[in-house]
Amino acid sequence: MRASILQTLFGGKSAEAVLLFLYHYGEGYGRAIARDFSVSLDSVQRQLDKLEQVGVLVCKRQGRTLVYSWNAKFTLANKIKDVVGHVYNSLSISERAMLFTQRHQPRAKDKPVLPPV
C-alpha cells in the first residue's frame, strides 16, 4: 500500500494511523484510531501526545475523552496535512474502504461511503 510512505516519514504505523485518521475524519480520539487501524492504544496515544507537543494537533476534552484535531493556527500543521492529503488522495477507493471500515457518523440514504475521486 502506498500509505507506507507516511510510516517512513513519521516513524511508524501508529503515526500513519493517526495522520490518516485525522485527515479522513477531521478529529478523533486514541481508542478509535487504535481500533480502526489495529495498532496498540499506547503507541497511538504517544503519537498524539508528540504531535500535540510540537503544535501539529490540538486537543479538547469531551467528558473524559481527549479529542484531537489539526491545529489550524500552526502553518506547519497545514503543510503536514497537505502531505497527508496527497497520500490519502493517491489511495484507491478500495484501499480507503479497507482503511476506514467503521462509519463514525450517520449518512443519508443512497449517499456514497467515500466521495468519488
N, CA, C and O atoms as a GROMACS GRO file, in nm:
protein
  468
    1MET      N    1   0.084  -0.117   0.000
    1MET     CA    2   0.000   0.000   0.000
    1MET      C    3   0.089   0.125   0.000
    1MET      O    4   0.194   0.126   0.065
    2ARG      N    5   0.049   0.227  -0.071
    2ARG     CA    6   0.129   0.348  -0.086
    2ARG      C    7   0.134   0.432   0.041
    2ARG      O    8   0.225   0.515   0.055
    3ALA      N    9   0.042   0.414   0.132
    3ALA     CA   10   0.040   0.494   0.254
    3ALA      C   11   0.162   0.467   0.342
    3ALA      O   12   0.186   0.541   0.438
    4SER      N   13   0.238   0.362   0.312
    4SER     CA   14   0.356   0.331   0.394
    4SER      C   15   0.461   0.441   0.386
    4SER      O   16   0.553   0.442   0.468
    5ILE      N   17   0.450   0.533   0.291
    5ILE     CA   18   0.542   0.647   0.287
    5ILE      C   19   0.528   0.730   0.415
    5ILE      O   20   0.625   0.788   0.463
    6LEU      N   21   0.407   0.737   0.470
    6LEU     CA   22   0.386   0.809   0.596
    6LEU      C   23   0.457   0.737   0.711
    6LEU      O   24   0.508   0.802   0.802
    7GLN      N   25   0.459   0.605   0.706
    7GLN     CA   26   0.532   0.529   0.808
    7GLN      C   27   0.679   0.565   0.804
    7GLN      O   28   0.742   0.584   0.908
    8THR      N   29   0.734   0.575   0.685
    8THR     CA   30   0.876   0.608   0.671
    8THR      C   31   0.904   0.751   0.714
    8THR      O   32   1.002   0.775   0.785
    9LEU      N   33   0.821   0.844   0.674
    9LEU     CA   34   0.844   0.985   0.707
    9LEU      C   35   0.823   1.015   0.856
    9LEU      O   36   0.901   1.090   0.915
   10PHE      N   37   0.720   0.957   0.916
   10PHE     CA   38   0.683   0.995   1.052
   10PHE      C   39   0.712   0.890   1.156
   10PHE      O   40   0.682   0.911   1.274
   11GLY      N   41   0.769   0.777   1.118
   11GLY     CA   42   0.824   0.686   1.216
   11GLY      C   43   0.742   0.566   1.258
   11GLY      O   44   0.770   0.510   1.363
   12GLY      N   45   0.644   0.525   1.182
   12GLY     CA   46   0.578   0.400   1.218
   12GLY      C   47   0.432   0.396   1.182
   12GLY      O   48   0.374   0.492   1.134
   13LYS      N   49   0.376   0.277   1.206
   13LYS     CA   50   0.236   0.253   1.170
   13LYS      C   51   0.140   0.337   1.252
   13LYS      O   52   0.038   0.382   1.201
   14SER      N   53   0.173   0.360   1.379
   14SER     CA   54   0.081   0.440   1.462
   14SER      C   55   0.078   0.586   1.416
   14SER      O   56  -0.027   0.650   1.420
   15ALA      N   57   0.191   0.639   1.372
   15ALA     CA   58   0.193   0.776   1.319
   15ALA      C   59   0.110   0.784   1.192
   15ALA      O   60   0.034   0.878   1.173
   16GLU      N   61   0.126   0.685   1.105
   16GLU     CA   62   0.047   0.680   0.983
   16GLU      C   63  -0.102   0.672   1.015
   16GLU      O   64  -0.184   0.741   0.954
   17ALA      N   65  -0.137   0.588   1.113
   17ALA     CA   66  -0.277   0.572   1.151
   17ALA      C   67  -0.335   0.703   1.202
   17ALA      O   68  -0.445   0.742   1.162
   18VAL      N   69  -0.262   0.771   1.289
   18VAL     CA   70  -0.309   0.898   1.345
   18VAL      C   71  -0.331   1.000   1.234
   18VAL      O   72  -0.437   1.063   1.228
   19LEU      N   73  -0.234   1.016   1.147
   19LEU     CA   74  -0.242   1.119   1.043
   19LEU      C   75  -0.354   1.090   0.942
   19LEU      O   76  -0.430   1.180   0.906
   20LEU      N   77  -0.364   0.966   0.896
   20LEU     CA   78  -0.469   0.933   0.800
   20LEU      C   79  -0.608   0.942   0.863
   20LEU      O   80  -0.702   0.990   0.799
   21PHE      N   81  -0.621   0.897   0.986
   21PHE     CA   82  -0.749   0.903   1.055
   21PHE      C   83  -0.794   1.048   1.071
   21PHE      O   84  -0.909   1.081   1.041
   22LEU      N   85  -0.705   1.133   1.116
   22LEU     CA   86  -0.742   1.273   1.136
   22LEU      C   87  -0.767   1.344   1.003
   22LEU      O   88  -0.850   1.434   0.996
   23TYR      N   89  -0.697   1.304   0.899
   23TYR     CA   90  -0.724   1.364   0.769
   23TYR      C   91  -0.863   1.323   0.720
   23TYR      O   92  -0.939   1.405   0.667
   24HIS      N   93  -0.896   1.197   0.737
   24HIS     CA   94  -1.023   1.144   0.688
   24HIS      C   95  -1.143   1.198   0.768
   24HIS      O   96  -1.242   1.241   0.709
   25TYR      N   97  -1.133   1.196   0.900
   25TYR     CA   98  -1.246   1.234   0.984
   25TYR      C   99  -1.240   1.377   1.038
   25TYR      O  100  -1.342   1.430   1.082
   26GLY      N  101  -1.123   1.439   1.035
   26GLY     CA  102  -1.110   1.574   1.086
   26GLY      C  103  -1.076   1.581   1.234
   26GLY      O  104  -1.007   1.673   1.277
   27GLU      N  105  -1.122   1.486   1.310
   27GLU     CA  106  -1.089   1.477   1.453
   27GLU      C  107  -1.106   1.334   1.498
   27GLU      O  108  -1.171   1.253   1.431
   28GLY      N  109  -1.049   1.303   1.613
   28GLY     CA  110  -1.061   1.167   1.664
   28GLY      C  111  -0.994   1.152   1.799
   28GLY      O  112  -0.927   1.244   1.847
   29TYR      N  113  -1.012   1.037   1.858
   29TYR     CA  114  -0.951   1.006   1.986
   29TYR      C  115  -0.875   0.875   1.975
   29TYR      O  116  -0.897   0.795   1.884
   30GLY      N  117  -0.787   0.855   2.069
   30GLY     CA  118  -0.691   0.745   2.062
   30GLY      C  119  -0.751   0.608   2.043
   30GLY      O  120  -0.704   0.531   1.959
   31ARG      N  121  -0.853   0.574   2.120
   31ARG     CA  122  -0.909   0.439   2.113
   31ARG      C  123  -0.971   0.411   1.976
   31ARG      O  124  -0.959   0.300   1.925
   32ALA      N  125  -1.037   0.510   1.917
   32ALA     CA  126  -1.097   0.490   1.784
   32ALA      C  127  -0.990   0.468   1.678
   32ALA      O  128  -1.006   0.383   1.590
   33ILE      N  129  -0.881   0.543   1.687
   33ILE     CA  130  -0.772   0.528   1.591
   33ILE      C  131  -0.709   0.389   1.605
   33ILE      O  132  -0.686   0.319   1.506
   34ALA      N  133  -0.681   0.350   1.729
   34ALA     CA  134  -0.619   0.220   1.755
   34ALA      C  135  -0.710   0.106   1.706
   34ALA      O  136  -0.662   0.009   1.648
   35ARG      N  137  -0.839   0.118   1.730
   35ARG     CA  138  -0.935   0.014   1.687
   35ARG      C  139  -0.942   0.005   1.535
   35ARG      O  140  -0.936  -0.104   1.479
   36ASP      N  141  -0.955   0.119   1.469
   36ASP     CA  142  -0.972   0.118   1.323
   36ASP      C  143  -0.848   0.067   1.249
   36ASP      O  144  -0.861   0.002   1.146
   37PHE      N  145  -0.729   0.096   1.302
   37PHE     CA  146  -0.605   0.057   1.233
   37PHE      C  147  -0.536  -0.063   1.294
   37PHE      O  148  -0.428  -0.102   1.250
   38SER      N  149  -0.597  -0.122   1.396
   38SER     CA  150  -0.542  -0.241   1.463
   38SER      C  151  -0.398  -0.219   1.510
   38SER      O  152  -0.310  -0.301   1.486
   39VAL      N  153  -0.376  -0.106   1.579
   39VAL     CA  154  -0.247  -0.078   1.641
   39VAL      C  155  -0.271  -0.058   1.791
   39VAL      O  156  -0.385  -0.038   1.833
   40SER      N  157  -0.165  -0.064   1.869
   40SER     CA  158  -0.182  -0.055   2.013
   40SER      C  159  -0.224   0.087   2.055
   40SER      O  160  -0.178   0.186   1.998
   41LEU      N  161  -0.310   0.092   2.154
   41LEU     CA  162  -0.359   0.220   2.206
   41LEU      C  163  -0.245   0.303   2.262
   41LEU      O  164  -0.242   0.425   2.244
   42ASP      N  165  -0.151   0.239   2.329
   42ASP     CA  166  -0.038   0.310   2.388
   42ASP      C  167   0.046   0.383   2.282
   42ASP      O  168   0.084   0.498   2.301
   43SER      N  169   0.073   0.314   2.171
   43SER     CA  170   0.154   0.378   2.067
   43SER      C  171   0.078   0.492   1.999
   43SER      O  172   0.138   0.593   1.962
   44VAL      N  173  -0.053   0.477   1.983
   44VAL     CA  174  -0.134   0.585   1.925
   44VAL      C  175  -0.134   0.706   2.018
   44VAL      O  176  -0.118   0.819   1.972
   45GLN      N  177  -0.152   0.682   2.147
   45GLN     CA  178  -0.153   0.793   2.243
   45GLN      C  179  -0.018   0.865   2.248
   45GLN      O  180  -0.014   0.987   2.262
   46ARG      N  181   0.091   0.790   2.236
   46ARG     CA  182   0.223   0.854   2.231
   46ARG      C  183   0.237   0.943   2.108
   46ARG      O  184   0.291   1.053   2.116
   47GLN      N  185   0.189   0.895   1.993
   47GLN     CA  186   0.195   0.976   1.871
   47GLN      C  187   0.108   1.101   1.885
   47GLN      O  188   0.150   1.210   1.846
   48LEU      N  189  -0.011   1.086   1.940
   48LEU     CA  190  -0.099   1.202   1.960
   48LEU      C  191  -0.034   1.304   2.052
   48LEU      O  192  -0.037   1.424   2.025
   49ASP      N  193   0.026   1.256   2.161
   49ASP     CA  194   0.095   1.347   2.254
   49ASP      C  195   0.211   1.418   2.186
   49ASP      O  196   0.229   1.539   2.203
   50LYS      N  197   0.288   1.344   2.109
   50LYS     CA  198   0.404   1.402   2.041
   50LYS      C  199   0.361   1.508   1.940
   50LYS      O  200   0.419   1.617   1.935
   51LEU      N  201   0.258   1.477   1.861
   51LEU     CA  202   0.210   1.574   1.762
   51LEU      C  203   0.145   1.695   1.827
   51LEU      O  204   0.148   1.805   1.772
   52GLU      N  205   0.085   1.674   1.943
   52GLU     CA  206   0.028   1.789   2.016
   52GLU      C  207   0.139   1.877   2.074
   52GLU      O  208   0.128   1.999   2.071
   53GLN      N  209   0.244   1.816   2.127
   53GLN     CA  210   0.354   1.892   2.187
   53GLN      C  211   0.423   1.983   2.086
   53GLN      O  212   0.466   2.093   2.122
   54VAL      N  213   0.435   1.938   1.961
   54VAL     CA  214   0.502   2.021   1.860
   54VAL      C  215   0.405   2.118   1.793
   54VAL      O  216   0.447   2.201   1.713
   55GLY      N  217   0.275   2.108   1.825
   55GLY     CA  218   0.179   2.204   1.775
   55GLY      C  219   0.104   2.164   1.651
   55GLY      O  220   0.025   2.244   1.599
   56VAL      N  221   0.125   2.043   1.601
   56VAL     CA  222   0.055   1.999   1.480
   56VAL      C  223  -0.092   1.971   1.512
   56VAL      O  224  -0.180   1.998   1.430
   57LEU      N  225  -0.120   1.918   1.630
   57LEU     CA  226  -0.255   1.886   1.672
   57LEU      C  227  -0.294   1.969   1.794
   57LEU      O  228  -0.209   2.014   1.870
   58VAL      N  229  -0.423   1.988   1.809
   58VAL     CA  230  -0.477   2.048   1.931
   58VAL      C  231  -0.572   1.947   1.992
   58VAL      O  232  -0.625   1.860   1.924
   59CYS      N  233  -0.593   1.960   2.122
   59CYS     CA  234  -0.671   1.864   2.196
   59CYS      C  235  -0.779   1.936   2.273
   59CYS      O  236  -0.756   2.044   2.328
   60LYS      N  237  -0.897   1.876   2.278
   60LYS     CA  238  -1.004   1.929   2.363
   60LYS      C  239  -1.065   1.812   2.439
   60LYS      O  240  -1.065   1.698   2.392
   61ARG      N  241  -1.115   1.842   2.554
   61ARG     CA  242  -1.173   1.738   2.639
   61ARG      C  243  -1.323   1.733   2.617
   61ARG      O  244  -1.391   1.835   2.623
   62GLN      N  245  -1.374   1.613   2.590
   62GLN     CA  246  -1.518   1.590   2.582
   62GLN      C  247  -1.551   1.483   2.685
   62GLN      O  248  -1.536   1.364   2.658
   63GLY      N  249  -1.596   1.527   2.802
   63GLY     CA  250  -1.615   1.434   2.912
   63GLY      C  251  -1.478   1.388   2.961
   63GLY      O  252  -1.394   1.469   2.999
   64ARG      N  253  -1.456   1.256   2.959
   64ARG     CA  254  -1.326   1.202   2.997
   64ARG      C  255  -1.238   1.173   2.876
   64ARG      O  256  -1.125   1.126   2.891
   65THR      N  257  -1.288   1.200   2.757
   65THR     CA  258  -1.216   1.167   2.635
   65THR      C  259  -1.143   1.289   2.580
   65THR      O  260  -1.198   1.399   2.577
   66LEU      N  261  -1.018   1.268   2.537
   66LEU     CA  262  -0.941   1.373   2.471
   66LEU      C  263  -0.959   1.357   2.320
   66LEU      O  264  -0.925   1.254   2.263
   67VAL      N  265  -1.013   1.460   2.257
   67VAL     CA  266  -1.040   1.457   2.113
   67VAL      C  267  -0.939   1.547   2.045
   67VAL      O  268  -0.924   1.664   2.081
   68TYR      N  269  -0.868   1.492   1.947
   68TYR     CA  270  -0.761   1.563   1.878
   68TYR      C  271  -0.807   1.606   1.739
   68TYR      O  272  -0.887   1.538   1.675
   69SER      N  273  -0.756   1.721   1.695
   69SER     CA  274  -0.782   1.770   1.560
   69SER      C  275  -0.660   1.850   1.514
   69SER      O  276  -0.570   1.878   1.592
   70TRP      N  277  -0.660   1.885   1.385
   70TRP     CA  278  -0.549   1.963   1.329
   70TRP      C  279  -0.548   2.102   1.390
   70TRP      O  280  -0.654   2.161   1.416
   71ASN      N  281  -0.429   2.156   1.411
   71ASN     CA  282  -0.414   2.292   1.463
   71ASN      C  283  -0.412   2.388   1.344
   71ASN      O  284  -0.310   2.403   1.277
   72ALA      N  285  -0.524   2.453   1.319
   72ALA     CA  286  -0.537   2.542   1.203
   72ALA      C  287  -0.451   2.667   1.216
   72ALA      O  288  -0.423   2.733   1.116
   73LYS      N  289  -0.410   2.702   1.338
   73LYS     CA  290  -0.332   2.824   1.359
   73LYS      C  291  -0.183   2.804   1.336
   73LYS      O  292  -0.108   2.902   1.331
   74PHE      N  293  -0.139   2.681   1.321
   74PHE     CA  294   0.003   2.649   1.305
   74PHE      C  295   0.029   2.615   1.159
   74PHE      O  296  -0.023   2.515   1.108
   75THR      N  297   0.109   2.696   1.091
   75THR     CA  298   0.128   2.678   0.947
   75THR      C  299   0.194   2.545   0.912
   75THR      O  300   0.162   2.486   0.808
   76LEU      N  301   0.283   2.496   0.996
   76LEU     CA  302   0.345   2.366   0.969
   76LEU      C  303   0.242   2.254   0.972
   76LEU      O  304   0.253   2.157   0.897
   77ALA      N  305   0.141   2.267   1.057
   77ALA     CA  306   0.035   2.166   1.062
   77ALA      C  307  -0.038   2.161   0.929
   77ALA      O  308  -0.074   2.053   0.882
   78ASN      N  309  -0.060   2.277   0.868
   78ASN     CA  310  -0.127   2.279   0.738
   78ASN      C  311  -0.041   2.214   0.630
   78ASN      O  312  -0.094   2.147   0.541
   79LYS      N  313   0.090   2.232   0.638
   79LYS     CA  314   0.181   2.169   0.541
   79LYS      C  315   0.181   2.017   0.558
   79LYS      O  316   0.176   1.943   0.460
   80ILE      N  317   0.185   1.971   0.682
   80ILE     CA  318   0.180   1.826   0.709
   80ILE      C  319   0.047   1.770   0.662
   80ILE      O  320   0.043   1.661   0.604
   81LYS      N  321  -0.060   1.842   0.688
   81LYS     CA  322  -0.192   1.798   0.642
   81LYS      C  323  -0.196   1.788   0.490
   81LYS      O  324  -0.260   1.698   0.435
   82ASP      N  325  -0.128   1.881   0.420
   82ASP     CA  326  -0.121   1.875   0.275
   82ASP      C  327  -0.048   1.748   0.228
   82ASP      O  328  -0.091   1.683   0.133
   83VAL      N  329   0.062   1.715   0.295
   83VAL     CA  330   0.138   1.593   0.260
   83VAL      C  331   0.050   1.470   0.282
   83VAL      O  332   0.044   1.382   0.196
   84VAL      N  333  -0.017   1.465   0.397
   84VAL     CA  334  -0.106   1.352   0.425
   84VAL      C  335  -0.219   1.348   0.322
   84VAL      O  336  -0.260   1.240   0.279
   85GLY      N  337  -0.267   1.464   0.283
   85GLY     CA  338  -0.373   1.471   0.182
   85GLY      C  339  -0.329   1.415   0.048
   85GLY      O  340  -0.408   1.348  -0.019
   86HIS      N  341  -0.206   1.440   0.008
   86HIS     CA  342  -0.154   1.385  -0.117
   86HIS      C  343  -0.150   1.232  -0.110
   86HIS      O  344  -0.188   1.164  -0.205
   87VAL      N  345  -0.105   1.179   0.003
   87VAL     CA  346  -0.100   1.033   0.020
   87VAL      C  347  -0.242   0.978   0.022
   87VAL      O  348  -0.271   0.878  -0.044
   88TYR      N  349  -0.331   1.043   0.097
   88TYR     CA  350  -0.470   0.998   0.107
   88TYR      C  351  -0.538   0.998  -0.030
   88TYR      O  352  -0.607   0.903  -0.065
   89ASN      N  353  -0.518   1.104  -0.107
   89ASN     CA  354  -0.581   1.113  -0.238
   89ASN      C  355  -0.521   1.016  -0.340
   89ASN      O  356  -0.584   0.984  -0.441
   90SER      N  357  -0.400   0.967  -0.314
   90SER     CA  358  -0.339   0.869  -0.404
   90SER      C  359  -0.390   0.728  -0.377
   90SER      O  360  -0.366   0.637  -0.457
   91LEU      N  361  -0.459   0.708  -0.264
   91LEU     CA  362  -0.515   0.576  -0.233
   91LEU      C  363  -0.635   0.550  -0.322
   91LEU      O  364  -0.715   0.641  -0.349
   92SER      N  365  -0.648   0.428  -0.366
   92SER     CA  366  -0.766   0.391  -0.444
   92SER      C  367  -0.888   0.383  -0.352
   92SER      O  368  -0.874   0.378  -0.230
   93ILE      N  369  -1.005   0.380  -0.412
   93ILE     CA  370  -1.129   0.369  -0.334
   93ILE      C  371  -1.129   0.241  -0.252
   93ILE      O  372  -1.174   0.242  -0.138
   94SER      N  373  -1.079   0.133  -0.308
   94SER     CA  374  -1.078   0.006  -0.234
   94SER      C  375  -0.980   0.011  -0.117
   94SER      O  376  -1.008  -0.044  -0.010
   95GLU      N  377  -0.866   0.078  -0.135
   95GLU     CA  378  -0.771   0.093  -0.023
   95GLU      C  379  -0.832   0.179   0.088
   95GLU      O  380  -0.817   0.148   0.206
   96ARG      N  381  -0.902   0.285   0.051
   96ARG     CA  382  -0.968   0.369   0.152
   96ARG      C  383  -1.077   0.291   0.224
   96ARG      O  384  -1.092   0.303   0.345
   97ALA      N  385  -1.152   0.213   0.149
   97ALA     CA  386  -1.259   0.134   0.211
   97ALA      C  387  -1.202   0.033   0.310
   97ALA      O  388  -1.264   0.007   0.413
   98MET      N  389  -1.085  -0.024   0.280
   98MET     CA  390  -1.020  -0.117   0.372
   98MET      C  391  -0.972  -0.046   0.498
   98MET      O  392  -0.983  -0.100   0.608
   99LEU      N  393  -0.919   0.077   0.483
   99LEU     CA  394  -0.866   0.151   0.598
   99LEU      C  395  -0.976   0.208   0.686
   99LEU      O  396  -0.963   0.209   0.808
  100PHE      N  397  -1.083   0.254   0.626
  100PHE     CA  398  -1.188   0.323   0.700
  100PHE      C  399  -1.318   0.245   0.691
  100PHE      O  400  -1.413   0.286   0.623
  101THR      N  401  -1.322   0.132   0.760
  101THR     CA  402  -1.438   0.044   0.754
  101THR      C  403  -1.549   0.090   0.849
  101THR      O  404  -1.666   0.065   0.823
  102GLN      N  405  -1.513   0.155   0.958
  102GLN     CA  406  -1.611   0.198   1.057
  102GLN      C  407  -1.677   0.328   1.014
  102GLN      O  408  -1.609   0.422   0.973
  103ARG      N  409  -1.810   0.333   1.022
  103ARG     CA  410  -1.880   0.459   0.999
  103ARG      C  411  -1.887   0.533   1.130
  103ARG      O  412  -1.929   0.477   1.230
  104HIS      N  413  -1.846   0.659   1.130
  104HIS     CA  414  -1.844   0.737   1.253
  104HIS      C  415  -1.961   0.832   1.263
  104HIS      O  416  -1.989   0.883   1.372
  105GLN      N  417  -2.028   0.857   1.154
  105GLN     CA  418  -2.144   0.945   1.155
  105GLN      C  419  -2.250   0.884   1.065
  105GLN      O  420  -2.217   0.820   0.965
  106PRO      N  421  -2.376   0.903   1.099
  106PRO     CA  422  -2.479   0.853   1.009
  106PRO      C  423  -2.477   0.930   0.878
  106PRO      O  424  -2.438   1.047   0.875
  107ARG      N  425  -2.519   0.867   0.773
  107ARG     CA  426  -2.524   0.937   0.645
  107ARG      C  427  -2.661   0.918   0.582
  107ARG      O  428  -2.735   0.826   0.617
  108ALA      N  429  -2.692   1.004   0.489
  108ALA     CA  430  -2.821   1.000   0.423
  108ALA      C  431  -2.834   0.874   0.338
  108ALA      O  432  -2.734   0.818   0.292
  109LYS      N  433  -2.955   0.830   0.318
  109LYS     CA  434  -2.981   0.714   0.233
  109LYS      C  435  -2.931   0.742   0.092
  109LYS      O  436  -2.950   0.853   0.040
  110ASP      N  437  -2.869   0.644   0.030
  110ASP     CA  438  -2.815   0.650  -0.106
  110ASP      C  439  -2.693   0.740  -0.120
  110ASP      O  440  -2.650   0.764  -0.233
  111LYS      N  441  -2.636   0.790  -0.012
  111LYS     CA  442  -2.514   0.870  -0.020
  111LYS      C  443  -2.395   0.774  -0.022
  111LYS      O  444  -2.392   0.681   0.059
  112PRO      N  445  -2.298   0.792  -0.112
  112PRO     CA  446  -2.184   0.701  -0.116
  112PRO      C  447  -2.099   0.712   0.010
  112PRO      O  448  -2.092   0.817   0.074
  113VAL      N  449  -2.033   0.601   0.045
  113VAL     CA  450  -1.950   0.598   0.165
  113VAL      C  451  -1.831   0.691   0.149
  113VAL      O  452  -1.799   0.766   0.241
  114LEU      N  453  -1.764   0.687   0.035
  114LEU     CA  454  -1.649   0.770   0.010
  114LEU      C  455  -1.678   0.858  -0.111
  114LEU      O  456  -1.743   0.813  -0.205
  115PRO      N  457  -1.631   0.982  -0.109
  115PRO     CA  458  -1.654   1.067  -0.226
  115PRO      C  459  -1.577   1.014  -0.347
  115PRO      O  460  -1.469   0.958  -0.332
  116PRO      N  461  -1.634   1.030  -0.465
  116PRO     CA  462  -1.562   0.982  -0.585
  116PRO      C  463  -1.434   1.061  -0.606
  116PRO      O  464  -1.426   1.180  -0.578
  117VAL      N  465  -1.334   0.991  -0.655
  117VAL     CA  466  -1.203   1.053  -0.678
  117VAL      C  467  -1.194   1.107  -0.818
  117VAL      O  468  -1.092   1.163  -0.856
   0.00000   0.00000   0.00000
